[in-house]
């Protein structure tokens, strides 16, 4: 088997980004568990997963670029889609909850 050595300039930022992304995701998950109602619970997971996924994708972009010796930007598309869809999904869930609450109050 051949070993591929990752340069130090790529491994240090990638490691820090992976740790930071993991911490953001864990904090978002804890916010989902700890907050009292649905509306409060929506914000931490959305922010945590969006920022956490962004950090992981940037780390992947750095490592892939270092290993291939050329810029790799496929992860930018994934980042764009995650950043665009997570907040929109959260807004749709909140609007559905508001609509459901209004229907309950009418009865």
N, C-alpha and C positions, 0 to 999 in steps of 0.2 A: 504494500500500500504506500502511496505517496502522501507525505504530509505537506499541507499548504500552510505556510506561516503568514499570519495576519500582522501587518505592520502596527507598530505602537501608536502611530498617529490616528489609526482607525479603530483600534481595539479599546483605547481609553474612552473616547467620546461615546462609542457604541455601548460600552458597558454602563457608563453613567446614564445614558438615555434609557437603556433597558431597566435599570434599577428605578429611575424616576418614573417611567411609564408603569411599572408594576405597582409602585407605591400609590400613584394616582388612581389606578384601577381598584386597589384595595380600599383606599379612602372613599371612593365613590360607592363601593359595595357596602361598606360600613354605614355610610350615610343612608343608603337604601334600607338597611336593617334598623337603624336607630331613630330615624325621624318619625314623628307621630302620625301624620296623615298623608294621604296620597299626593297632595299638591306639594308638600315639602319634600317628599321622597323623589320627585321627578328630577330635580335639579342636580344633585350629586352624581347619580349614575351617568347622566347625559354628559356632564362635564368631565367626569373621571374617565369614562370610556373613550370619549373623543380625544382628550389630551393624551391619555395613556396609549391609545392606538397610534396617535400621531408620533409619539416618542419612539414606539417600537418600529414604525415604518421608516422613520428617519434613520434609526440605527441600522435597519436592514439595508437602506440605501447606501449608507457609508461603507458597510462591510462588503456589499456586492460591488460597489465601485472600486474598492481597494483590491478585491480579489480578481476582478476582470481587467483592471488597469485602464478603465474607461468609465465615463459617467453613466450610471444606471439610474434612470428616472421613472421606471415602471411604477414604483411605489407612490409617486406623486399623484397618479390617477386614483389609486386606492385611498390615499389620504383625502383627496378632493371629495370622493364619494362618501367617505365616513363623516367628514366634517359637514357635508351638506345634508346627509340623511338623518343623522342622530338628532339634531335639534328639531327638524321637521317632524320626526316621529314623536318626539316628546310633546310638541305643540298639539299634534293630532290627538294624542292620548289625553292631554289636559282638556282640550275642547270637548272630547267625548265625555269626560267625567263631569264637566260643567253642564253639558246638555242632559246627562243622566240625572244630575242633582236637580235640575229644573223640572224634569218630568216627575220626580219623586215628590217635589213640593206642591205640584198641582193636585195630587191625589188627596 
